[in-house]
Amino acid sequence: MRFYNFGSNLHRVWDSQIIERYTTDEGELLGDLKGIATPAFAGESLKGTPEDWATESLQVAKKAYCLPGTQNVIHSGTALGDDYYRMALPIIQTQLAKTGVRVAATLNAIFR
């Protein structure tokens, strides 16, 4: 597959390329994630069990394999660009914020 005319794969796109396209400034990304992780967001993110969170992540991950707004699976050689980026970025930001909240809560529980 191609992401903005660069050869890639979905792991690389989701693990780094979408974030790097958004910003390479870690402070900016952290500020954005802090803005997402409001107290209300944190409360909602901590509902359920780790098994529920894994199921939630699986449902979100399924979107990675489809062209935006469709059920059409991305095939080898598919070119992904703005539509895919606009679909994926908010998902990645939300998932990173949830992960931060959940890890922080787990560490707080362990070290109290």
C-alpha positions in Angstrom: 0.0 0.0 0.0 1.0 3.6 -0.3 0.4 6.4 2.2 0.8 9.8 0.5 2.9 8.2 -2.2 5.3 6.5 0.2 5.4 2.7 0.3 4.2 1.5 3.6 2.0 -0.9 5.5 -0.9 -0.4 7.9 1.1 -1.0 11.0 3.6 1.7 10.1 0.8 4.1 9.0 -1.1 3.7 12.3 2.0 3.4 14.6 3.9 6.4 13.3 3.1 7.9 9.9 -0.3 9.4 10.7 1.1 11.0 13.9 4.2 12.2 12.2 2.1 13.8 9.4 0.1 15.6 12.1 3.1 16.8 14.1 6.6 15.8 15.0 6.4 18.0 18.1 5.9 15.7 21.1 4.8 18.7 23.2 2.1 19.6 20.8 0.8 16.0 20.7 0.9 15.8 24.5 -1.0 19.0 24.8 -3.7 17.8 22.4 -4.0 14.5 24.3 -4.3 16.3 27.6 -7.1 18.4 26.0 -8.9 15.2 25.0 -8.4 13.5 28.4 -10.8 15.7 30.4 -12.1 14.4 33.8 -15.4 13.3 32.1 -13.4 11.5 29.3 -11.2 9.8 31.9 -14.3 8.6 33.8 -15.8 7.1 30.7 -12.5 5.6 29.6 -12.2 3.8 33.0 -15.6 2.1 32.8 -15.5 -1.6 32.0 -12.8 -4.2 32.4 -9.6 -4.7 30.5 -11.4 -7.4 28.5 -14.0 -4.8 27.5 -11.2 -2.4 26.6 -9.6 -5.1 24.4 -12.9 -5.7 22.6 -13.4 -1.9 22.1 -9.9 -1.7 20.6 -10.6 -4.6 18.3 -13.7 -2.8 17.0 -11.7 0.4 16.4 -8.9 -1.6 14.8 -11.3 -3.0 12.2 -11.7 0.5 10.8 -8.0 0.6 9.9 -8.6 -2.1 7.3 -11.4 -0.4 5.4 -11.5 2.5 3.1 -13.1 5.5 4.9 -16.9 5.4 5.0 -17.0 1.9 3.4 -16.8 -1.7 4.2 -14.2 -2.1 1.4 -11.0 -3.7 2.6 -7.7 -2.1 1.8 -5.7 -4.2 -0.6 -2.0 -4.3 -1.4 -1.2 -1.4 -3.6 -4.0 0.8 -2.4 -3.1 4.5 -2.2 -4.2 6.2 1.0 -4.3 9.9 1.5 -6.3 12.7 2.9 -9.6 10.8 3.4 -7.8 8.0 5.3 -5.7 10.5 7.3 -8.8 12.5 8.4 -10.6 9.3 9.4 -7.7 7.8 11.3 -6.1 10.8 13.2 -9.0 11.4 15.6 -9.2 7.6 16.3 -5.5 7.5 17.1 -5.7 10.6 19.3 -8.6 9.2 21.2 -7.1 5.8 21.7 -3.8 7.3 22.9 -5.7 9.5 25.4 -7.6 6.4 26.6 -4.4 4.5 26.9 -2.8 7.2 29.0 -5.8 7.4 31.3 -5.9 3.7 31.8 -2.2 3.2 32.3 -2.2 6.1 34.8 -5.1 4.6 36.7 -3.4 1.2 36.8 -0.1 2.6 38.0 -2.0 4.6 40.7 -3.7 1.5 41.9 -0.5 -0.5 42.1 1.6 2.2 43.8 -0.9 3.5 46.4 
